[in-house]
Amino acid sequence: MKVAILGGTGEQGFGLALRLAKNNKIIIGSRKKEKAEEAAKRAKEILKQRDIEADIIGLENKDAAKEGEVVILSLPYEYTLSTIKQLRDELKGKIVVSIGVPLATAIGDKPTRLLFPPDGSVAEMVQNVLKESKVVSAFQNVCHAVLEDLDNPVDCDILVCGNDDEAKRVVIDLANQIDGVRAIDCGNLEKSRIIEAITPLLIGLNIKYKSKGTGIRITNLEL
Ligand SMILES: NC(=O)c1ccc[n+]([C@@H]2O[C@H](COP(=O)([O-])OP(=O)(O)OC[C@H]3O[C@@H](n4cnc5c(N)ncnc54)[C@H](OP(=O)(O)O)[C@@H]3O)[C@@H](O)[C@H]2O)c1
């Protein structure tokens, strides 16, 4: 599958690129093509050291959005709207994965505080703008440091929600490709309000207990 990651030059997108490159073609997107190419080169080198010949390229966000079958939005909350408004045509009919968290860093405050987006959640905001895309919410509760640590499996459940069952199934299958991950269908897109709100709590725990990257597990659940 061709997976584009807009803003994949940043921490979370780069970690996802490393983890998903084993089984997919990855297109890292950026506002600058050279920056995307540099990130793609860096990711390929990291994987090559592990004998993985990855197919990763770097493109400008618009071209990356055009190329991807699944498009992950790995952008800070405050820049998500301005970015996707220009990409409605490229993202039409596609699966768009919202991983954003409305952290108060967007207004210069702490990452342990949550903002309340007018649409309810980042994912719903994205769906309200990209009316002809199938938006799926996922990957908010896994830390980039854990994704980038290829020596260890990712000890985390990935909570997935969305209004299109088929699109959700595709994203669940993608997430389950990551060693250690269990992806869980949590229902419709509105559930993203709850899922996104967990992340500032995890960030607070990371700070309080000096953890590299806490995650979550839902217990007593047979899938
Ligand atoms: N970091 C984590 O551990 C983590 C965990 C869970 C969820 N998330 C979520 O994942 C998303 C990405 O997080 P991150 O930590 O990777 O973010 P980040 O590193 O701060 O930014 C990601 C990318 O966004 C692009 N960007 C920056 N300013 C922009 C602007 N004004 N307009 C358009 N694009 C801009 C940059 O790419 P270019 O300069 O190449 O364009 C940057 O590399 C966020 O929504 C975050 O809430 C992160």
The ligand as an ORCA input file, in Angstrom:
! r2SCAN-3c Opt
* xyz 0 1
  N       5.313     13.532     18.856
  C       4.590     12.580     19.420
  O       5.095     11.747     20.194
  C       3.119     12.481     19.114
  C       2.370     11.484     19.719
  C       1.010     11.353     19.409
  C       0.421     12.220     18.496
  N       1.187     13.194     17.924
  C       0.525     14.109     16.963
  O       1.158     13.958     15.717
  C       1.174     15.195     15.012
  C       2.609     15.500     14.624
  O       3.367     15.592     15.803
  P       4.939     15.891     15.757
  O       5.429     15.857     17.148
  O       5.598     15.018     14.737
  O       4.922     17.403     15.231
  P       6.121     18.316     14.768
  O       7.376     17.520     14.698
  O       6.099     19.544     15.609
  O       5.631     18.762     13.321
  C       5.386     17.866     12.255
  C       5.612     18.569     10.955
  O       4.636     19.588     10.747
  C       5.134     20.483      9.743
  N       4.813     21.871     10.072
  C       5.360     22.650     11.032
  N       4.839     23.890     10.974
  C       3.944     23.892      9.946
  C       3.105     24.891      9.355
  N       3.085     26.156      9.805
  N       2.308     24.522      8.306
  C       2.354     23.262      7.824
  N       3.151     22.291      8.325
  C       3.933     22.598      9.379
  C       6.658     20.303      9.731
  O       7.001     19.710      8.478
  P       7.742     20.504      7.287
  O       8.550     21.608      7.938
  O       8.604     19.452      6.708
  O       6.666     20.970      6.399
  C       6.926     19.327     10.858
  O       8.009     18.477     10.616
  C       0.599     16.243     15.965
  O      -0.729     16.497     15.636
  C       0.686     15.581     17.334
  O      -0.366     15.985     18.196
  C       2.503     13.352     18.213
*
